[in-house]
Amino acid sequence: MNVERSDFAAVLHAQRPDPERAAALQLYGRFVGDWDAEIIAHGGDGTSHRSSGEIHFGWVLEGRAIQDVWMIPRRADRKDAKPFPIAGNWYGTTLRIYDPTIQAWRIYWIDPATNSFRQQIGRAEGSDIVQESTTESGALSRWRFTRITANSFHWLGEGKMPADADWQTRVEVLARRRPPD
């Protein structure tokens, strides 16, 4: 079978944001680069589990969107990795597209490793970024980027049923930017 070389990566990736949207794209654009992560999964019974992971953000689609890949565990540790309790072993991607008609981000998370799929709307809320959606079961889902600096962020995956008063933190990610090589 003769397989030709594909230019897929070259046509997907972009070097910088689209100049016409550059200001709006910086909400997530500040994350472009490579990150190491500590992941904490919280069980409903009060247990918690920790693992390491990695995250990679990049410009795509002529700089009109941002795509990222989130992994638990790190690539180097995947071969013999046992399933991470509660959250599972992630190897998923997010496509983040700013939609000027709603002045917010349309976000699509796809993780075939855990069979997880989400569509969310994301916006800045003060110094945080908040992404919200409703799951197939009717539960509310909220993913938040908090404590954002140039070299770190705290991500929270939260959920609740509509009748519940309080959000429950299911997963936390403590991310640190990798130093340049």
RAGI-V225697 format. One record per run of one state. SS is the DSSP state (A for helix, B for strand, O for the rest). FROM is the first residue (numbers start at 1). LEN is the number of residues. Records with the same first field share a line. If there is no record, write none. Layout:
# RAGI-V225697
SS->FROM-LEN + FROM-LEN
This chain:
# RAGI-V225697
O->1-7 + 14-8 + 30-3 + 43-5 + 61-4 + 73-2 + 78-13 + 100-4 + 112-4 + 126-2 + 135-5 + 147-5 + 161-7 + 178-4
A->8-5 + 22-8 + 75-3
B->13-1 + 33-10 + 48-13 + 65-8 + 91-9 + 104-8 + 116-10 + 128-7 + 140-7 + 152-9 + 168-10
